[in-house]
């Protein structure tokens, strides 16, 4: 029977390319002379991302892909991740410390096809030296466009009016029928003033609002000046705005910041729009505010959870418009997102600068 000392002596004297591998209570000697030339491997959690991304990766790496057009089951992810060099994932997967440690030391990069990365355990990545890529720029315009569409649909009661057409509720003209709230002369508050917030502000201008304010961690007077926006505190924005648009990241400081107290301070004619993350809003408090007419209406592209169950009380209200998280659902945008995610992985595994990297 070989002892550890005998195996070590064998490696020193005969085969320097051998390495010791430990598994359970056993010790193995593996010939690693050819390992440096082998392809690195990438696991992709969705088969239905734009082909451009998969094609880039397949030229350079061994790529394995979850075969169903639905989120990969956690058990399957844990089964497939060991030994992979990179992970191409989406918001639908929780990439926590269990997944990251299960991958092993080969894992060098996690790239998400999203602007948000709250589903990734950044502390674990930082500790283990794993780089994280995301897609912050390419979906800015698409999300800003969708936000404006949702705002108009909510404030002008378009979905509610459309239902009347099909249900027989459409009656002869009357002066107060389906009257909503216009944007002209209104005060609009933006909670968040990053790329998306700034693009929303620029799209608001043609609608002639009286005032645009923004609430953010840092004041940006030069950028704000271009879109005729001014800084406001959270308290000022909540109490003074006719329209509130949430376009910030979900962080510990923004989690459920729109709670019962915040909704009580809003104007009764306030239209509340969220195209950021559902977790920024206390959804029960929002439901209560809408039901009790503390605010006029809400338009949501994001909820908690997603998908929203069909028996959720929000769906029973007429003064809410809910979309199934389609902010970036523009064909060209989704192609670019796949492209950038693949380029992030390619750069990380080659030790180069990523297109968009989360600073850990």
Phi, psi and omega per residue, in radians:
X1 nan 2.291 3.141
X2 -1.334 2.332 3.026
X3 -1.661 2.939 3.115
X4 -1.027 -0.717 -3.124
X5 -1.101 -0.753 3.138
X6 -1.099 -0.721 3.129
X7 -1.118 -0.747 3.139
X8 -1.103 -0.741 3.108
X9 -1.111 -0.669 3.116
X10 -1.058 -0.765 -3.121
X11 -1.132 -0.759 -3.113
X12 -1.127 -0.684 -3.018
X13 -1.496 -0.537 -2.962
X14 -2.100 -0.801 -2.973
X15 -2.349 1.605 -3.135
X16 -1.204 -0.258 -3.138
X17 -1.399 -0.117 3.127
X18 -1.383 2.603 3.075
X19 -2.293 2.591 3.093
X20 -1.487 2.324 3.073
X21 -2.127 2.384 -3.107
X22 -1.947 2.283 3.064
X23 -2.513 2.086 -3.077
X24 0.994 -2.182 3.136
X25 -1.798 0.286 -3.091
X26 -1.929 2.694 3.108
X27 -2.167 2.312 -3.125
X28 -2.149 2.621 3.008
X29 -1.930 2.077 -3.097
X30 -1.980 2.383 3.074
X31 -1.329 1.980 -3.085
X32 -1.868 0.269 -3.077
X33 -1.073 -0.476 -3.104
X34 -1.851 -0.045 -3.051
X35 -1.154 -0.583 -3.104
X36 -1.144 -0.414 -3.123
X37 -1.622 -0.133 -3.103
X38 -1.324 2.672 -3.128
X39 -1.227 2.523 3.009
X40 -1.331 2.764 -3.033
X41 -2.051 2.555 -3.123
X42 -2.266 2.379 3.060
X43 -1.911 2.262 -3.118
X44 -1.964 2.209 -3.001
X45 -1.493 -0.035 3.105
X46 -2.479 2.424 3.102
X47 -1.532 -0.221 -2.983
X48 -1.781 0.316 2.988
X49 -1.290 2.755 -3.111
X50 -0.958 2.403 -3.011
X51 -1.036 -0.468 -3.084
X52 -0.991 -0.681 3.140
X53 -1.182 -0.809 3.133
X54 -1.118 -0.678 -3.138
X55 -1.092 -0.715 3.116
X56 -1.079 -0.795 -3.089
X57 -1.200 -0.684 -3.090
X58 -1.173 -0.396 3.100
X59 -1.265 -0.431 -3.026
X60 -1.974 -0.493 -2.969
X61 -2.333 2.901 2.946
X62 -1.403 2.088 -3.040
X63 -2.021 2.227 3.015
X64 -2.068 2.478 -2.986
X65 -2.285 2.360 2.992
X66 -1.087 2.271 -2.895
X67 -1.529 -0.214 -3.100
X68 -1.715 2.561 3.123
X69 -1.475 1.077 3.127
X70 -2.805 2.828 -3.118
X71 -0.963 2.407 3.131
X72 -1.163 2.305 3.082
X73 -1.048 2.546 -3.097
X74 -1.036 -0.697 3.140
X75 -1.051 -0.677 3.135
X76 -1.210 -0.706 3.106
X77 -1.074 -0.789 3.121
X78 -1.123 -0.518 3.128
X79 -1.307 -0.648 -3.028
X80 -1.551 -0.416 -2.985
X81 -1.258 -0.500 -3.104
X82 -0.987 2.298 3.086
X83 1.481 -0.080 -3.116
X84 -1.361 2.580 3.137
X85 -1.537 -0.488 -3.119
X86 -2.628 2.718 3.115
X87 -2.182 2.198 3.056
X88 -1.798 1.882 -3.002
X89 -2.240 -3.136 3.134
X90 -2.327 3.073 3.138
X91 -1.079 -0.377 -3.061
X92 -1.297 -0.177 -3.140
X93 -1.864 2.375 3.051
X94 -1.607 1.883 -3.105
X95 -1.720 1.457 -3.085
X96 -1.709 -3.025 -3.080
X97 -1.095 -0.529 3.127
X98 -1.127 -0.799 3.115
X99 -1.117 -0.777 -3.058
X100 -1.144 -0.766 3.139
X101 -1.277 -0.551 3.091
X102 -1.102 -0.531 -3.123
X103 -1.103 -0.635 -3.115
X104 1.609 3.101 -3.032
X105 -1.185 -0.230 3.128
X106 -1.230 -0.421 -3.063
X107 -1.184 2.052 -3.103
X108 -2.003 -0.295 -3.041
X109 -2.639 2.419 2.955
X110 -2.132 2.101 -3.129
X111 -2.097 2.148 -3.133
X112 -1.838 2.416 3.137
X113 -1.519 1.142 -3.097
X114 -2.892 2.843 3.031
X115 -1.477 -0.472 3.102
X116 -1.520 2.618 3.125
X117 -2.430 0.413 3.141
X118 -1.204 -0.225 3.114
X119 -1.442 -0.041 -3.120
X120 -1.900 2.355 3.100
X121 -1.363 1.659 -3.073
X122 -1.195 -0.567 3.130
X123 -1.117 -0.734 3.113
X124 -1.139 -0.684 3.125
X125 -1.122 -0.766 3.137
X126 -1.091 -0.769 -3.121
X127 -1.079 -0.655 -3.065
X128 -1.704 0.052 3.097
X129 1.256 0.532 3.137
X130 -1.655 2.209 -3.130
X131 -1.436 2.565 -3.089
X132 -2.156 2.192 3.113
X133 -1.948 2.654 3.108
X134 -2.571 -3.065 -3.029
X135 -2.239 1.219 -2.991
X136 -1.326 -0.510 -2.985
X137 -1.606 -0.659 -2.926
X138 -1.218 -0.362 -3.114
X139 -1.801 0.143 -3.086
X140 -1.051 -0.915 -3.094
X141 -1.131 -0.750 -3.121
X142 -1.083 -0.729 -3.130
X143 -1.217 -0.673 3.103
X144 -1.123 -0.705 3.105
X145 -1.094 -0.818 -3.137
X146 -1.095 -0.653 3.118
X147 -1.066 -0.765 3.118
X148 -1.139 -0.702 3.116
X149 -1.097 -0.759 3.140
X150 -1.165 -0.674 3.108
X151 -1.080 -0.825 3.140
X152 -1.150 -0.729 3.140
X153 -1.094 -0.630 -3.111
X154 -1.366 -0.879 -3.056
X155 -1.184 -0.547 -3.136
X156 -1.762 0.167 3.005
X157 1.015 0.694 -3.042
X158 -1.149 -0.737 -3.116
X159 -1.200 -0.700 3.121
X160 -1.088 -0.748 3.119
X161 -1.167 -0.688 3.134
X162 -1.096 -0.667 3.112
X163 -1.102 -0.609 3.120
X164 -1.105 -0.583 3.136
X165 -1.055 -0.703 -3.055
X166 -1.585 -0.341 -3.077
X167 -1.697 -0.115 -3.100
X168 1.582 0.150 3.137
X169 -1.393 -0.182 -3.132
X170 -1.304 1.961 -3.114
X171 -1.965 3.011 3.075
X172 -0.948 2.687 -3.028
X173 -0.946 2.447 2.998
X174 -2.522 2.627 -2.976
X175 -1.110 -0.441 -3.080
X176 -1.847 0.038 -3.055
X177 -1.191 2.182 3.082
X178 0.928 0.590 3.084
X179 -1.259 2.240 3.102
X180 -1.979 -2.685 -3.095
X181 -2.153 2.172 3.113
X182 -1.426 2.916 -3.134
X183 -1.594 -0.396 -3.129
X184 -1.066 2.245 3.116
X185 1.354 0.096 -3.112
X186 -1.574 2.873 3.014
X187 -1.870 2.118 -3.089
X188 -1.927 2.251 3.105
X189 -1.931 2.248 3.116
X190 -1.831 2.108 3.066
X191 -1.669 1.684 -3.001
X192 2.011 2.340 -3.099
X193 -2.443 0.783 3.039
X194 -1.487 -2.659 -3.097
X195 -1.004 -0.844 -3.090
X196 -1.178 -0.766 3.124
X197 -1.034 -0.718 3.134
X198 -1.167 -0.672 3.123
X199 -1.218 -0.625 3.069
X200 -1.102 -0.758 3.136
X201 -1.031 -0.741 -3.136
X202 -1.159 -0.542 3.124
X203 -1.389 -0.329 3.107
X204 -1.315 -0.534 -3.012
X205 -0.947 -0.759 3.140
X206 -1.090 -0.298 3.124
X207 -1.511 0.016 3.011
X208 1.055 0.901 3.044
X209 -1.198 2.685 3.115
X210 -1.195 -0.672 -3.047
X211 -2.734 2.457 3.025
X212 -2.080 2.188 3.062
X213 -2.079 2.790 3.082
X214 -2.380 2.568 3.061
X215 -2.138 2.146 -3.094
X216 -2.658 2.944 3.134
X217 -1.094 -0.667 -3.102
X218 -2.157 2.420 3.065
X219 -1.273 2.450 3.140
X220 -2.275 1.257 -3.023
X221 -1.065 -0.657 -3.099
X222 -1.194 -0.787 3.115
X223 -1.160 -0.765 -3.105
X224 -1.079 -0.631 -3.120
X225 -1.047 -0.610 -3.106
X226 -1.138 -0.502 -3.122
X227 -1.958 0.277 3.087
X228 0.967 0.744 3.116
X229 -1.886 2.705 3.113
X230 -2.309 2.697 -3.097
X231 -1.320 2.518 3.041
X232 -2.462 2.585 3.045
X233 -1.248 2.897 3.121
X234 -1.046 -0.745 -3.136
X235 -1.096 -0.725 3.129
X236 -1.143 -0.785 -3.122
X237 -1.099 -0.782 -3.100
X238 -1.105 -0.703 -3.035
X239 -1.544 -0.371 -3.027
X240 -1.853 -0.279 -2.984
X241 -1.460 2.474 2.982
X242 -1.481 -0.476 3.098
X243 -2.323 2.318 3.045
X244 -2.110 2.213 -3.136
X245 -2.075 2.132 3.131
X246 -1.609 2.086 -3.117
X247 -2.517 0.722 -3.122
X248 -1.963 3.061 3.077
X249 -1.448 2.699 3.038
X250 -1.492 2.020 3.124
X251 -2.340 2.971 3.078
X252 -0.970 -0.559 -3.112
X253 -1.390 -0.382 3.138
X254 -1.781 -0.137 -3.108
X255 -1.046 2.117 3.118
X256 0.887 0.608 3.094
X257 -1.182 -0.485 3.034
X258 -1.550 1.524 -3.079
X259 -1.931 -2.951 -3.097
X260 -0.996 -0.721 -3.133
X261 -1.112 -0.730 -3.125
X262 -1.148 -0.764 -3.122
X263 -1.154 -0.563 3.135
X264 -1.174 -0.431 -3.122
X265 -1.487 -0.211 -3.086
X266 -1.329 2.734 3.058
X267 -1.168 2.671 3.122
X268 -1.199 -0.386 3.125
X269 -1.647 0.159 -3.052
X270 -1.217 2.366 3.021
X271 -1.859 2.135 -3.041
X272 -1.868 2.147 -3.100
X273 -2.119 2.309 3.099
X274 -2.294 1.949 3.040
X275 -2.092 0.364 -3.093
X276 -1.732 -1.508 3.121
X277 -2.520 2.456 -3.121
X278 -1.066 -0.565 -3.072
X279 -1.184 -0.176 3.118
X280 -1.312 -0.282 -3.062
X281 -2.029 2.383 2.942
X282 -1.357 1.772 -2.964
X283 -1.157 -0.566 3.087
X284 -1.164 -0.674 3.116
X285 -1.185 -0.646 3.095
X286 -1.119 -0.781 3.124
X287 -1.014 -0.767 -3.136
X288 -1.115 -0.732 -3.125
X289 -1.125 -0.665 3.122
X290 -1.263 -0.749 -3.111
X291 -1.142 -0.676 -3.107
X292 -1.549 0.075 3.131
X293 1.033 0.565 3.014
X294 -1.200 -0.524 3.001
X295 -2.241 2.818 -3.041
X296 -1.272 -0.845 -3.024
X297 -2.863 2.907 3.084
X298 -2.439 2.507 3.042
X299 -2.158 2.137 -3.040
X300 -2.184 2.233 2.956
X301 -1.784 -0.112 -3.124
X302 -2.361 2.518 -3.115
X303 -2.507 3.061 2.998
X304 -2.290 2.025 -0.025
X305 -1.493 -3.072 3.013
X306 -2.248 2.234 -0.077
X307 -1.153 2.688 3.097
X308 -1.361 2.241 3.140
X309 -1.023 2.502 -3.064
X310 -1.191 -0.222 3.081
X311 -1.729 0.202 3.131
X312 -1.131 2.397 -3.086
X313 -1.053 -0.442 3.112
X314 -1.055 -0.589 -3.073
X315 -1.282 -0.130 3.121
X316 -1.610 -0.070 -3.098
X317 -1.669 2.519 3.111
X318 -1.473 -0.364 -3.049
X319 -1.700 0.556 3.057
X320 -2.398 2.411 3.051
X321 -2.002 2.166 -3.092
X322 -2.148 2.247 3.088
X323 -1.991 2.712 -3.046
X324 -1.526 0.989 3.083
X325 0.899 1.145 -3.087
X326 -2.036 0.420 -3.097
X327 -0.943 -0.677 -3.121
X328 -1.805 0.241 -3.056
X329 -1.377 1.117 3.038
X330 -2.093 2.312 -2.986
X331 -0.969 -0.864 -3.125
X332 -1.130 -0.650 3.130
X333 -1.107 -0.786 -3.140
X334 -1.134 -0.575 3.059
X335 -1.128 -0.801 3.131
X336 -1.125 -0.641 3.128
X337 -1.105 -0.751 3.091
X338 -1.109 -0.714 -3.135
X339 -1.084 -0.867 -3.111
X340 -1.128 -0.696 3.136
X341 -1.068 -0.745 3.113
X342 -1.161 -0.728 3.125
X343 -1.134 -0.601 3.068
X344 -1.072 -0.775 3.129
X345 -1.148 -0.787 -3.134
X346 -1.003 -0.812 -3.122
X347 -1.155 -0.759 -3.096
X348 -1.086 -0.755 -3.094
X349 -1.316 -0.226 3.056
X350 -1.796 0.056 3.114
X351 1.263 0.496 -3.092
X352 -1.931 3.079 3.131
X353 -1.258 2.281 3.137
X354 -1.389 2.756 3.069
X355 -1.076 -0.795 3.124
X356 -2.565 1.950 -3.075
X357 -2.093 2.372 3.046
X358 -1.281 2.217 -3.140
X359 -1.419 1.962 -3.079
X360 -1.636 nan nan
